[in-house]
Amino acid sequence: MAGACLSVPAHVDSLAQVRGFVGSSANSLGLPESATDELLLAVDEAVSNIIMHGYAGRDGLIEVDMSADADAVTVRLRDDAPLFDPTGAAAPRLDISPLERDCPGGYGVELVRRLVDGLRYRVSAEGRNELILVKSLATESRASP
């Protein structure tokens, strides 16, 4: 199935544009509403992390590519920030209150993992970060209550 592409500046003001693009593309690619909501949250978190931690205030671009096959919708996020594999990040300790942690945050990658059916990272042939999020067309909500 044909896909769609978007390129946005790595700035928090771009998040609304990314959400609009992912939402409308997911709907046109046949993703159910509940799965679309989860994919929107996962992509929003991943793009926020690229902006805040990857580019960390520097100028840059983020490319968002969406496609689908008979089984799933795939979102590819590409950026030129310093190379970082978020799939290798340790899961946060959920037995410790966020107020007791030494540093704020740390839950974003785990949230993304729980919201999608597949999460992969690779360095592209051009030496860019590429984060691949896969949401199955057959699954309903994956988030824990």
N, CA, C and O atoms as CSV, one atom per row, in Angstrom:
chain,resi,resn,atom,element,x,y,z
A,1,MET,N,N,0.850,-1.182,0.000
A,1,MET,CA,C,0.000,0.000,0.000
A,1,MET,C,C,0.889,1.236,0.000
A,1,MET,O,O,1.922,1.249,0.670
A,2,ALA,N,N,0.516,2.253,-0.723
A,2,ALA,CA,C,1.289,3.481,-0.810
A,2,ALA,C,C,1.372,4.148,0.553
A,2,ALA,O,O,0.491,3.986,1.397
A,3,GLY,N,N,2.447,4.901,0.752
A,3,GLY,CA,C,2.650,5.565,2.020
A,3,GLY,C,C,2.607,7.068,1.872
A,3,GLY,O,O,2.242,7.599,0.823
A,4,ALA,N,N,2.989,7.745,2.944
A,4,ALA,CA,C,3.006,9.196,2.981
A,4,ALA,C,C,4.250,9.644,3.731
A,4,ALA,O,O,4.753,8.920,4.591
A,5,CYS,N,N,4.750,10.836,3.409
A,5,CYS,CA,C,5.970,11.355,4.021
A,5,CYS,C,C,5.760,12.791,4.498
A,5,CYS,O,O,4.989,13.554,3.917
A,6,LEU,N,N,6.464,13.132,5.566
A,6,LEU,CA,C,6.438,14.482,6.111
A,6,LEU,C,C,7.830,14.789,6.634
A,6,LEU,O,O,8.480,13.919,7.214
A,7,SER,N,N,8.295,16.013,6.438
A,7,SER,CA,C,9.560,16.474,6.999
A,7,SER,C,C,9.269,17.749,7.775
A,7,SER,O,O,8.660,18.680,7.248
A,8,VAL,N,N,9.708,17.787,9.037
A,8,VAL,CA,C,9.429,18.939,9.896
A,8,VAL,C,C,10.696,19.378,10.617
A,8,VAL,O,O,11.601,18.572,10.836
A,9,PRO,N,N,10.762,20.669,10.990
A,9,PRO,CA,C,11.873,21.122,11.816
A,9,PRO,C,C,11.826,20.431,13.182
A,9,PRO,O,O,10.751,20.135,13.705
A,10,ALA,N,N,12.989,20.184,13.737
A,10,ALA,CA,C,13.079,19.544,15.051
A,10,ALA,C,C,12.799,20.587,16.131
A,10,ALA,O,O,13.704,21.060,16.819
A,11,HIS,N,N,11.533,20.925,16.254
A,11,HIS,CA,C,11.098,21.931,17.223
A,11,HIS,C,C,9.749,21.509,17.784
A,11,HIS,O,O,8.938,20.912,17.076
A,12,VAL,N,N,9.506,21.815,19.045
A,12,VAL,CA,C,8.255,21.391,19.680
A,12,VAL,C,C,7.021,21.916,18.950
A,12,VAL,O,O,5.955,21.305,19.024
A,13,ASP,N,N,7.152,23.035,18.251
A,13,ASP,CA,C,6.017,23.557,17.483
A,13,ASP,C,C,5.610,22.620,16.351
A,13,ASP,O,O,4.506,22.739,15.820
A,14,SER,N,N,6.482,21.695,15.978
A,14,SER,CA,C,6.190,20.747,14.898
A,14,SER,C,C,5.347,19.563,15.357
A,14,SER,O,O,4.817,18.826,14.525
A,15,LEU,N,N,5.215,19.369,16.664
A,15,LEU,CA,C,4.504,18.192,17.171
A,15,LEU,C,C,3.051,18.143,16.708
A,15,LEU,O,O,2.549,17.070,16.374
A,16,ALA,N,N,2.376,19.274,16.684
A,16,ALA,CA,C,0.975,19.285,16.237
A,16,ALA,C,C,0.872,18.864,14.777
A,16,ALA,O,O,-0.050,18.139,14.401
A,17,GLN,N,N,1.807,19.312,13.959
A,17,GLN,CA,C,1.809,18.933,12.546
A,17,GLN,C,C,2.058,17.429,12.397
A,17,GLN,O,O,1.418,16.769,11.578
A,18,VAL,N,N,2.985,16.894,13.186
A,18,VAL,CA,C,3.260,15.452,13.142
A,18,VAL,C,C,2.021,14.671,13.562
A,18,VAL,O,O,1.656,13.690,12.914
A,19,ARG,N,N,1.369,15.102,14.649
A,19,ARG,CA,C,0.157,14.411,15.109
A,19,ARG,C,C,-0.930,14.421,14.039
A,19,ARG,O,O,-1.569,13.398,13.793
A,20,GLY,N,N,-1.141,15.562,13.407
A,20,GLY,CA,C,-2.142,15.645,12.350
A,20,GLY,C,C,-1.824,14.726,11.186
A,20,GLY,O,O,-2.708,14.050,10.660
A,21,PHE,N,N,-0.566,14.703,10.786
A,21,PHE,CA,C,-0.130,13.847,9.681
A,21,PHE,C,C,-0.309,12.372,10.018
A,21,PHE,O,O,-0.854,11.611,9.219
A,22,VAL,N,N,0.150,11.967,11.201
A,22,VAL,CA,C,0.051,10.555,11.598
A,22,VAL,C,C,-1.410,10.146,11.736
A,22,VAL,O,O,-1.793,9.068,11.281
A,23,GLY,N,N,-2.226,10.986,12.355
A,23,GLY,CA,C,-3.637,10.649,12.532
A,23,GLY,C,C,-4.368,10.470,11.219
A,23,GLY,O,O,-5.068,9.477,11.024
A,24,SER,N,N,-4.211,11.431,10.314
A,24,SER,CA,C,-4.917,11.316,9.032
A,24,SER,C,C,-4.357,10.183,8.185
A,24,SER,O,O,-5.114,9.493,7.502
A,25,SER,N,N,-3.043,9.980,8.219
A,25,SER,CA,C,-2.442,8.883,7.449
A,25,SER,C,C,-2.868,7.531,7.995
A,25,SER,O,O,-3.183,6.624,7.225
A,26,ALA,N,N,-2.882,7.384,9.325
A,26,ALA,CA,C,-3.288,6.109,9.935
A,26,ALA,C,C,-4.724,5.780,9.566
A,26,ALA,O,O,-5.040,4.631,9.256
A,27,ASN,N,N,-5.594,6.777,9.595
A,27,ASN,CA,C,-6.993,6.551,9.208
A,27,ASN,C,C,-7.101,6.119,7.754
A,27,ASN,O,O,-7.827,5.177,7.438
A,28,SER,N,N,-6.386,6.801,6.870
A,28,SER,CA,C,-6.468,6.450,5.448
A,28,SER,C,C,-5.814,5.103,5.152
A,28,SER,O,O,-6.145,4.461,4.155
A,29,LEU,N,N,-4.882,4.668,6.015
A,29,LEU,CA,C,-4.235,3.371,5.833
A,29,LEU,C,C,-5.017,2.234,6.490
A,29,LEU,O,O,-4.611,1.076,6.398
A,30,GLY,N,N,-6.135,2.549,7.153
A,30,GLY,CA,C,-7.019,1.514,7.683
A,30,GLY,C,C,-6.792,1.103,9.121
A,30,GLY,O,O,-7.301,0.065,9.544
A,31,LEU,N,N,-6.040,1.887,9.893
A,31,LEU,CA,C,-5.809,1.541,11.294
A,31,LEU,C,C,-7.054,1.877,12.112
A,31,LEU,O,O,-7.594,2.974,11.974
A,32,PRO,N,N,-7.526,0.950,12.969
A,32,PRO,CA,C,-8.689,1.240,13.819
A,32,PRO,C,C,-8.431,2.443,14.737
A,32,PRO,O,O,-7.282,2.765,15.040
A,33,GLU,N,N,-9.496,3.093,15.169
A,33,GLU,CA,C,-9.376,4.317,15.962
A,33,GLU,C,C,-8.559,4.130,17.240
A,33,GLU,O,O,-7.698,4.957,17.539
A,34,SER,N,N,-8.810,3.064,17.999
A,34,SER,CA,C,-8.069,2.870,19.251
A,34,SER,C,C,-6.584,2.654,18.978
A,34,SER,O,O,-5.737,3.148,19.723
A,35,ALA,N,N,-6.268,1.923,17.920
A,35,ALA,CA,C,-4.868,1.697,17.557
A,35,ALA,C,C,-4.232,2.989,17.041
A,35,ALA,O,O,-3.052,3.242,17.281
A,36,THR,N,N,-5.011,3.798,16.338
A,36,THR,CA,C,-4.513,5.091,15.868
A,36,THR,C,C,-4.155,5.978,17.046
A,36,THR,O,O,-3.115,6.635,17.030
A,37,ASP,N,N,-5.001,6.007,18.069
A,37,ASP,CA,C,-4.726,6.813,19.262
A,37,ASP,C,C,-3.421,6.384,19.925
A,37,ASP,O,O,-2.623,7.225,20.338
A,38,GLU,N,N,-3.209,5.076,20.026
A,38,GLU,CA,C,-1.973,4.572,20.631
A,38,GLU,C,C,-0.765,4.910,19.773
A,38,GLU,O,O,0.280,5.296,20.297
A,39,LEU,N,N,-0.897,4.768,18.464
A,39,LEU,CA,C,0.208,5.106,17.572
A,39,LEU,C,C,0.526,6.595,17.652
A,39,LEU,O,O,1.695,6.982,17.653
A,40,LEU,N,N,-0.502,7.428,17.719
A,40,LEU,CA,C,-0.297,8.873,17.862
A,40,LEU,C,C,0.512,9.192,19.112
A,40,LEU,O,O,1.452,9.985,19.057
A,41,LEU,N,N,0.158,8.589,20.224
A,41,LEU,CA,C,0.876,8.831,21.474
A,41,LEU,C,C,2.315,8.338,21.379
A,41,LEU,O,O,3.233,9.020,21.837
A,42,ALA,N,N,2.522,7.166,20.791
A,42,ALA,CA,C,3.870,6.611,20.654
A,42,ALA,C,C,4.744,7.494,19.765
A,42,ALA,O,O,5.891,7.780,20.112
A,43,VAL,N,N,4.215,7.923,18.631
A,43,VAL,CA,C,4.986,8.774,17.720
A,43,VAL,C,C,5.256,10.129,18.365
A,43,VAL,O,O,6.363,10.655,18.248
A,44,ASP,N,N,4.272,10.694,19.038
A,44,ASP,CA,C,4.448,11.972,19.721
A,44,ASP,C,C,5.582,11.883,20.739
A,44,ASP,O,O,6.420,12.781,20.818
A,45,GLU,N,N,5.609,10.816,21.509
A,45,GLU,CA,C,6.661,10.627,22.511
A,45,GLU,C,C,8.023,10.457,21.849
A,45,GLU,O,O,9.006,11.058,22.282
A,46,ALA,N,N,8.084,9.640,20.801
A,46,ALA,CA,C,9.355,9.403,20.116
A,46,ALA,C,C,9.887,10.689,19.479
A,46,ALA,O,O,11.074,10.992,19.595
A,47,VAL,N,N,9.019,11.441,18.812
A,47,VAL,CA,C,9.448,12.691,18.179
A,47,VAL,C,C,9.853,13.713,19.243
A,47,VAL,O,O,10.828,14.440,19.055
A,48,SER,N,N,9.127,13.777,20.344
A,48,SER,CA,C,9.501,14.670,21.449
A,48,SER,C,C,10.897,14.341,21.956
A,48,SER,O,O,11.693,15.242,22.221
A,49,ASN,N,N,11.195,13.054,22.092
A,49,ASN,CA,C,12.523,12.643,22.551
A,49,ASN,C,C,13.607,13.026,21.550
A,49,ASN,O,O,14.692,13.454,21.947
A,50,ILE,N,N,13.325,12.878,20.259
A,50,ILE,CA,C,14.300,13.279,19.238
A,50,ILE,C,C,14.579,14.778,19.352
A,50,ILE,O,O,15.733,15.205,19.301
A,51,ILE,N,N,13.527,15.566,19.505
A,51,ILE,CA,C,13.673,17.018,19.605
A,51,ILE,C,C,14.442,17.400,20.866
A,51,ILE,O,O,15.422,18.140,20.800
A,52,MET,N,N,13.992,16.891,22.017
A,52,MET,CA,C,14.546,17.323,23.300
A,52,MET,C,C,15.914,16.728,23.609
A,52,MET,O,O,16.794,17.427,24.112
A,53,HIS,N,N,16.100,15.453,23.314
A,53,HIS,CA,C,17.338,14.781,23.703
A,53,HIS,C,C,18.300,14.595,22.540
A,53,HIS,O,O,19.514,14.698,22.714
A,54,GLY,N,N,17.762,14.319,21.349
A,54,GLY,CA,C,18.627,14.115,20.191
A,54,GLY,C,C,19.222,15.420,19.695
A,54,GLY,O,O,20.441,15.595,19.685
A,55,TYR,N,N,18.366,16.323,19.289
A,55,TYR,CA,C,18.837,17.612,18.792
A,55,TYR,C,C,19.170,18.576,19.925
A,55,TYR,O,O,20.028,19.443,19.758
A,56,ALA,N,N,18.519,18.445,21.055
A,56,ALA,CA,C,18.814,19.234,22.259
A,56,ALA,C,C,18.990,20.729,21.960
A,56,ALA,O,O,19.976,21.342,22.368
A,57,GLY,N,N,18.022,21.302,21.246
A,57,GLY,CA,C,18.058,22.729,20.970
A,57,GLY,C,C,18.742,23.112,19.668
A,57,GLY,O,O,18.649,24.263,19.241
A,58,ARG,N,N,19.422,22.180,19.033
A,58,ARG,CA,C,20.063,22.466,17.745
A,58,ARG,C,C,19.036,22.355,16.617
A,58,ARG,O,O,18.035,21.649,16.743
A,59,ASP,N,N,19.291,23.046,15.535
A,59,ASP,CA,C,18.422,22.953,14.363
A,59,ASP,C,C,18.586,21.598,13.696
A,59,ASP,O,O,19.659,20.997,13.742
A,60,GLY,N,N,17.533,21.130,13.087
A,60,GLY,CA,C,17.578,19.875,12.353
A,60,GLY,C,C,16.203,19.538,11.826
A,60,GLY,O,O,15.231,20.256,12.057
A,61,LEU,N,N,16.143,18.434,11.116
A,61,LEU,CA,C,14.883,17.974,10.545
A,61,LEU,C,C,14.560,16.577,11.041
A,61,LEU,O,O,15.449,15.795,11.380
A,62,ILE,N,N,13.281,16.283,11.076
A,62,ILE,CA,C,12.793,14.939,11.376
A,62,ILE,C,C,11.893,14.539,10.222
A,62,ILE,O,O,10.976,15.271,9.848
A,63,GLU,N,N,12.163,13.373,9.663
A,63,GLU,CA,C,11.322,12.837,8.598
A,63,GLU,C,C,10.410,11.776,9.184
A,63,GLU,O,O,10.848,10.929,9.962
A,64,VAL,N,N,9.148,11.826,8.809
A,64,VAL,CA,C,8.152,10.854,9.248
A,64,VAL,C,C,7.590,10.196,7.997
A,64,VAL,O,O,6.946,10.854,7.179
A,65,ASP,N,N,7.830,8.909,7.851
A,65,ASP,CA,C,7.307,8.145,6.712
A,65,ASP,C,C,6.323,7.118,7.238
A,65,ASP,O,O,6.614,6.416,8.206
A,66,MET,N,N,5.163,7.024,6.611
A,66,MET,CA,C,4.158,6.037,7.002
A,66,MET,C,C,3.802,5.175,5.812
A,66,MET,O,O,3.673,5.654,4.686
A,67,SER,N,N,3.645,3.891,6.086
A,67,SER,CA,C,3.225,2.950,5.047
A,67,SER,C,C,2.435,1.836,5.716
A,67,SER,O,O,2.407,1.728,6.942
A,68,ALA,N,N,1.799,1.015,4.902
A,68,ALA,CA,C,1.032,-0.111,5.440
A,68,ALA,C,C,1.109,-1.270,4.468
A,68,ALA,O,O,1.270,-1.091,3.261
A,69,ASP,N,N,0.990,-2.460,5.028
A,69,ASP,CA,C,0.792,-3.653,4.215
A,69,ASP,C,C,-0.488,-4.304,4.727
A,69,ASP,O,O,-1.257,-3.663,5.443
A,70,ALA,N,N,-0.725,-5.541,4.380
A,70,ALA,CA,C,-1.972,-6.205,4.773
A,70,ALA,C,C,-2.082,-6.396,6.281
A,70,ALA,O,O,-3.185,-6.578,6.798
A,71,ASP,N,N,-0.954,-6.359,6.996
A,71,ASP,CA,C,-0.950,-6.688,8.417
A,71,ASP,C,C,-0.726,-5.520,9.369
A,71,ASP,O,O,-1.180,-5.567,10.512
A,72,ALA,N,N,-0.035,-4.472,8.924
A,72,ALA,CA,C,0.388,-3.449,9.874
A,72,ALA,C,C,0.623,-2.103,9.203
A,72,ALA,O,O,0.808,-2.002,7.990
A,73,VAL,N,N,0.607,-1.075,10.047
A,73,VAL,CA,C,1.028,0.266,9.658
A,73,VAL,C,C,2.422,0.465,10.240
A,73,VAL,O,O,2.673,0.136,11.399
A,74,THR,N,N,3.327,1.006,9.426
A,74,THR,CA,C,4.702,1.239,9.860
A,74,THR,C,C,5.015,2.725,9.780
A,74,THR,O,O,4.721,3.386,8.783
A,75,VAL,N,N,5.621,3.241,10.856
A,75,VAL,CA,C,6.084,4.626,10.897
A,75,VAL,C,C,7.599,4.588,11.028
A,75,VAL,O,O,8.136,3.934,11.921
A,76,ARG,N,N,8.286,5.291,10.135
A,76,ARG,CA,C,9.743,5.407,10.199
A,76,ARG,C,C,10.079,6.856,10.532
A,76,ARG,O,O,9.675,7.781,9.827
A,77,LEU,N,N,10.824,7.036,11.618
A,77,LEU,CA,C,11.284,8.358,12.026
A,77,LEU,C,C,12.776,8.430,11.741
A,77,LEU,O,O,13.548,7.611,12.239
A,78,ARG,N,N,13.184,9.413,10.938
A,78,ARG,CA,C,14.597,9.565,10.589
A,78,ARG,C,C,15.072,10.951,11.017
A,78,ARG,O,O,14.365,11.947,10.864
A,79,ASP,N,N,16.296,10.987,11.559
A,79,ASP,CA,C,16.867,12.263,11.974
A,79,ASP,C,C,18.383,12.202,11.882
A,79,ASP,O,O,18.980,11.132,11.763
A,80,ASP,N,N,18.994,13.399,11.940
A,80,ASP,CA,C,20.447,13.539,11.874
A,80,ASP,C,C,21.050,13.920,13.222
A,80,ASP,O,O,22.184,14.395,13.277
A,81,ALA,N,N,20.317,13.724,14.296
A,81,ALA,CA,C,20.855,13.974,15.631
A,81,ALA,C,C,21.960,12.947,15.904
A,81,ALA,O,O,22.093,11.980,15.154
A,82,PRO,N,N,22.749,13.137,16.959
A,82,PRO,CA,C,23.756,12.124,17.283
A,82,PRO,C,C,23.111,10.741,17.387
A,82,PRO,O,O,21.997,10.600,17.891
A,83,LEU,N,N,23.823,9.731,16.908
A,83,LEU,CA,C,23.280,8.377,16.897
A,83,LEU,C,C,22.924,7.919,18.303
A,83,LEU,O,O,23.704,8.075,19.243
A,84,PHE,N,N,21.737,7.352,18.426
A,84,PHE,CA,C,21.267,6.828,19.713
A,84,PHE,C,C,20.214,5.774,19.451
A,84,PHE,O,O,19.252,6.004,18.718
A,85,ASP,N,N,20.407,4.610,20.063
A,85,ASP,CA,C,19.455,3.508,19.931
A,85,ASP,C,C,18.554,3.463,21.156
A,85,ASP,O,O,18.961,2.927,22.187
A,86,PRO,N,N,17.345,4.009,21.078
A,86,PRO,CA,C,16.463,4.003,22.244
A,86,PRO,C,C,15.969,2.611,22.615
A,86,PRO,O,O,15.543,2.390,23.748
A,87,THR,N,N,16.021,1.670,21.677
A,87,THR,CA,C,15.545,0.319,21.996
A,87,THR,C,C,16.472,-0.381,22.974
A,87,THR,O,O,16.089,-1.385,23.575
A,88,GLY,N,N,17.681,0.131,23.145
A,88,GLY,CA,C,18.617,-0.448,24.099
A,88,GLY,C,C,18.517,0.172,25.484
A,88,GLY,O,O,19.222,-0.243,26.404
A,89,ALA,N,N,17.649,1.158,25.637
A,89,ALA,CA,C,17.486,1.818,26.937
A,89,ALA,C,C,16.863,0.855,27.941
A,89,ALA,O,O,15.938,0.110,27.619
A,90,ALA,N,N,17.379,0.886,29.142
A,90,ALA,CA,C,16.845,0.027,30.199
A,90,ALA,C,C,15.428,0.453,30.552
A,90,ALA,O,O,15.100,1.639,30.532
A,91,ALA,N,N,14.606,-0.515,30.870
A,91,ALA,CA,C,13.243,-0.221,31.319
A,91,ALA,C,C,13.321,0.509,32.657
A,91,ALA,O,O,14.170,0.182,33.486
A,92,PRO,N,N,12.454,1.488,32.878
A,92,PRO,CA,C,12.483,2.212,34.147
A,92,PRO,C,C,12.038,1.317,35.298
A,92,PRO,O,O,11.244,0.393,35.119
A,93,ARG,N,N,12.560,1.610,36.464
A,93,ARG,CA,C,12.130,0.884,37.657
A,93,ARG,C,C,10.787,1.452,38.087
A,93,ARG,O,O,10.680,2.614,38.479
A,94,LEU,N,N,9.781,0.620,38.006
A,94,LEU,CA,C,8.435,1.065,38.352
A,94,LEU,C,C,8.138,0.920,39.840
A,94,LEU,O,O,7.085,1.347,40.313
A,95,ASP,N,N,9.076,0.310,40.581
A,95,ASP,CA,C,8.885,0.149,42.015
A,95,ASP,C,C,9.365,1.370,42.800
A,95,ASP,O,O,9.259,1.404,44.026
A,96,ILE,N,N,9.890,2.364,42.097
A,96,ILE,CA,C,10.368,3.585,42.736
A,96,ILE,C,C,9.481,4.741,42.283
A,96,ILE,O,O,9.196,4.887,41.094
A,97,SER,N,N,9.058,5.539,43.216
A,97,SER,CA,C,8.246,6.708,42.888
A,97,SER,C,C,9.047,7.659,42.004
A,97,SER,O,O,10.245,7.843,42.223
A,98,PRO,N,N,8.400,8.268,41.002
A,98,PRO,CA,C,9.109,9.254,40.178
A,98,PRO,C,C,9.726,10.375,41.008
A,98,PRO,O,O,10.735,10.955,40.608
A,99,LEU,N,N,9.132,10.685,42.155
A,99,LEU,CA,C,9.665,11.739,43.016
A,99,LEU,C,C,10.946,11.317,43.716
A,99,LEU,O,O,11.721,12.170,44.147
A,100,GLU,N,N,11.181,10.011,43.836
A,100,GLU,CA,C,12.372,9.501,44.507
A,100,GLU,C,C,13.525,9.244,43.542
A,100,GLU,O,O,14.635,8.934,43.976
A,101,ARG,N,N,13.282,9.368,42.268
A,101,ARG,CA,C,14.328,9.106,41.270
A,101,ARG,C,C,15.351,10.234,41.260
A,101,ARG,O,O,15.041,11.377,41.595
A,102,ASP,N,N,16.574,9.891,40.869
A,102,ASP,CA,C,17.644,10.888,40.795
A,102,ASP,C,C,17.444,11.889,39.664
A,102,ASP,O,O,17.849,13.047,39.767
A,103,CYS,N,N,16.813,11.429,38.577
A,103,CYS,CA,C,16.612,12.320,37.439
A,103,CYS,C,C,15.173,12.186,36.954
A,103,CYS,O,O,14.573,11.115,37.051
A,104,PRO,N,N,14.628,13.277,36.433
A,104,PRO,CA,C,13.245,13.211,35.943
A,104,PRO,C,C,13.165,12.439,34.633
A,104,PRO,O,O,14.168,12.261,33.942
A,105,GLY,N,N,11.975,11.987,34.304
A,105,GLY,CA,C,11.755,11.314,33.021
A,105,GLY,C,C,12.186,9.867,33.043
A,105,GLY,O,O,12.267,9.238,34.098
A,106,GLY,N,N,12.462,9.347,31.852
A,106,GLY,CA,C,12.912,7.972,31.733
A,106,GLY,C,C,11.814,6.978,31.419
A,106,GLY,O,O,12.067,5.777,31.331
A,107,TYR,N,N,10.595,7.470,31.250
A,107,TYR,CA,C,9.475,6.566,30.999
A,107,TYR,C,C,9.039,6.553,29.531
A,107,TYR,O,O,8.237,5.707,29.135
A,108,GLY,N,N,9.550,7.468,28.733
A,108,GLY,CA,C,9.084,7.630,27.365
A,108,GLY,C,C,9.292,6.424,26.477
A,108,GLY,O,O,8.367,6.000,25.784
A,109,VAL,N,N,10.499,5.861,26.484
A,109,VAL,CA,C,10.775,4.708,25.623
A,109,VAL,C,C,9.909,3.525,26.040
A,109,VAL,O,O,9.403,2.794,25.189
A,110,GLU,N,N,9.738,3.337,27.328
A,110,GLU,CA,C,8.889,2.235,27.801
A,110,GLU,C,C,7.441,2.450,27.368
A,110,GLU,O,O,6.756,1.499,26.994
A,111,LEU,N,N,6.982,3.676,27.418
A,111,LEU,CA,C,5.631,3.986,26.947
A,111,LEU,C,C,5.489,3.627,25.468
A,111,LEU,O,O,4.511,2.995,25.069
A,112,VAL,N,N,6.463,4.030,24.662
A,112,VAL,CA,C,6.424,3.714,23.231
A,112,VAL,C,C,6.389,2.203,23.032
A,112,VAL,O,O,5.591,1.696,22.244
A,113,ARG,N,N,7.258,1.481,23.748
A,113,ARG,CA,C,7.290,0.012,23.636
A,113,ARG,C,C,5.919,-0.607,23.904
A,113,ARG,O,O,5.500,-1.533,23.209
A,114,ARG,N,N,5.235,-0.093,24.907
A,114,ARG,CA,C,3.945,-0.674,25.304
A,114,ARG,C,C,2.809,-0.326,24.340
A,114,ARG,O,O,1.799,-1.028,24.286
A,115,LEU,N,N,2.972,0.741,23.592
A,115,LEU,CA,C,1.897,1.202,22.712
A,115,LEU,C,C,1.955,0.640,21.299
A,115,LEU,O,O,0.958,0.682,20.578
A,116,VAL,N,N,3.104,0.115,20.894
A,116,VAL,CA,C,3.237,-0.414,19.535
A,116,VAL,C,C,3.503,-1.912,19.583
A,116,VAL,O,O,3.844,-2.467,20.628
A,117,ASP,N,N,3.341,-2.555,18.432
A,117,ASP,CA,C,3.548,-3.998,18.338
A,117,ASP,C,C,4.967,-4.351,17.924
A,117,ASP,O,O,5.374,-5.509,18.028
A,118,GLY,N,N,5.710,-3.385,17.464
A,118,GLY,CA,C,7.100,-3.599,17.093
A,118,GLY,C,C,7.860,-2.293,17.157
A,118,GLY,O,O,7.356,-1.253,16.733
A,119,LEU,N,N,9.085,-2.344,17.692
A,119,LEU,CA,C,9.930,-1.160,17.794
A,119,LEU,C,C,11.349,-1.584,17.449
A,119,LEU,O,O,11.939,-2.430,18.121
A,120,ARG,N,N,11.891,-0.980,16.388
A,120,ARG,CA,C,13.248,-1.324,15.960
A,120,ARG,C,C,14.030,-0.037,15.694
A,120,ARG,O,O,13.460,1.013,15.399
A,121,TYR,N,N,15.337,-0.154,15.807
A,121,TYR,CA,C,16.227,0.967,15.513
A,121,TYR,C,C,17.310,0.475,14.575
A,121,TYR,O,O,17.758,-0.669,14.659
A,122,ARG,N,N,17.720,1.354,13.685
A,122,ARG,CA,C,18.877,1.055,12.850
A,122,ARG,C,C,19.534,2.362,12.438
A,122,ARG,O,O,18.924,3.431,12.481
A,123,VAL,N,N,20.783,2.248,12.042
A,123,VAL,CA,C,21.484,3.375,11.446
A,123,VAL,C,C,21.339,3.198,9.941
A,123,VAL,O,O,21.703,2.154,9.399
A,124,SER,N,N,20.814,4.202,9.271
A,124,SER,CA,C,20.571,4.103,7.831
A,124,SER,C,C,21.892,4.088,7.067
A,124,SER,O,O,22.954,4.353,7.632
A,125,ALA,N,N,21.812,3.779,5.795
A,125,ALA,CA,C,23.001,3.768,4.937
A,125,ALA,C,C,23.658,5.150,4.895
A,125,ALA,O,O,24.859,5.264,4.649
A,126,GLU,N,N,22.869,6.190,5.137
A,126,GLU,CA,C,23.384,7.561,5.147
A,126,GLU,C,C,23.931,7.956,6.515
A,126,GLU,O,O,24.377,9.090,6.694
A,127,GLY,N,N,23.904,7.043,7.476
A,127,GLY,CA,C,24.407,7.320,8.818
A,127,GLY,C,C,23.439,8.080,9.696
A,127,GLY,O,O,23.856,8.784,10.615
A,128,ARG,N,N,22.150,7.947,9.427
A,128,ARG,CA,C,21.118,8.647,10.186
A,128,ARG,C,C,20.418,7.687,11.143
A,128,ARG,O,O,20.390,6.477,10.917
A,129,ASN,N,N,19.856,8.239,12.207
A,129,ASN,CA,C,18.983,7.459,13.080
A,129,ASN,C,C,17.719,7.101,12.320
A,129,ASN,O,O,17.179,7.920,11.577
A,130,GLU,N,N,17.248,5.873,12.509
A,130,GLU,CA,C,15.951,5.472,11.961
A,130,GLU,C,C,15.250,4.615,13.007
A,130,GLU,O,O,15.689,3.508,13.318
A,131,LEU,N,N,14.161,5.141,13.542
A,131,LEU,CA,C,13.352,4.422,14.517
A,131,LEU,C,C,12.093,3.958,13.805
A,131,LEU,O,O,11.399,4.754,13.173
A,132,ILE,N,N,11.799,2.665,13.910
A,132,ILE,CA,C,10.692,2.058,13.177
A,132,ILE,C,C,9.651,1.572,14.176
A,132,ILE,O,O,9.937,0.719,15.016
A,133,LEU,N,N,8.441,2.118,14.081
A,133,LEU,CA,C,7.325,1.736,14.938
A,133,LEU,C,C,6.304,0.999,14.087
A,133,LEU,O,O,5.922,1.473,13.017
A,134,VAL,N,N,5.861,-0.162,14.563
A,134,VAL,CA,C,4.906,-0.977,13.817
A,134,VAL,C,C,3.663,-1.178,14.669
A,134,VAL,O,O,3.750,-1.567,15.834
A,135,LYS,N,N,2.515,-0.911,14.079
A,135,LYS,CA,C,1.228,-1.114,14.747
A,135,LYS,C,C,0.404,-2.065,13.895
A,135,LYS,O,O,0.109,-1.776,12.735
A,136,SER,N,N,0.035,-3.200,14.474
A,136,SER,CA,C,-0.724,-4.216,13.753
A,136,SER,C,C,-2.134,-3.735,13.453
A,136,SER,O,O,-2.767,-3.069,14.273
A,137,LEU,N,N,-2.614,-4.079,12.273
A,137,LEU,CA,C,-3.996,-3.761,11.912
A,137,LEU,C,C,-4.981,-4.664,12.635
A,137,LEU,O,O,-6.161,-4.332,12.749
A,138,ALA,N,N,-4.506,-5.808,13.126
A,138,ALA,CA,C,-5.392,-6.796,13.743
A,138,ALA,C,C,-5.559,-6.600,15.240
A,138,ALA,O,O,-6.500,-7.139,15.822
A,139,THR,N,N,-4.674,-5.845,15.881
A,139,THR,CA,C,-4.743,-5.736,17.332
A,139,THR,C,C,-5.607,-4.571,17.759
A,139,THR,O,O,-5.713,-3.561,17.062
A,140,GLU,N,N,-6.207,-4.725,18.889
A,140,GLU,CA,C,-6.907,-3.625,19.530
A,140,GLU,C,C,-5.933,-2.963,20.493
A,140,GLU,O,O,-4.720,-3.093,20.332
A,141,SER,N,N,-6.427,-2.284,21.451
A,141,SER,CA,C,-5.619,-1.531,22.387
A,141,SER,C,C,-4.584,-2.406,23.073
A,141,SER,O,O,-4.891,-3.511,23.522
A,142,ARG,N,N,-3.319,-1.892,23.155
A,142,ARG,CA,C,-2.232,-2.622,23.806
A,142,ARG,C,C,-1.883,-2.026,25.158
A,142,ARG,O,O,-1.252,-2.696,25.976
A,143,ALA,N,N,-2.265,-0.816,25.408
A,143,ALA,CA,C,-1.880,-0.151,26.643
A,143,ALA,C,C,-2.511,-0.850,27.833
A,143,ALA,O,O,-3.655,-1.302,27.782
A,144,SER,N,N,-1.741,-0.926,28.899
A,144,SER,CA,C,-2.256,-1.527,30.129
A,144,SER,C,C,-3.216,-0.564,30.793
A,144,SER,O,O,-3.011,0.648,30.727
A,145,PRO,N,N,-4.270,-1.075,31.438
A,145,PRO,CA,C,-5.221,-0.175,32.102
A,145,PRO,C,C,-4.598,0.537,33.271
A,145,PRO,O,O,-5.264,1.330,33.937
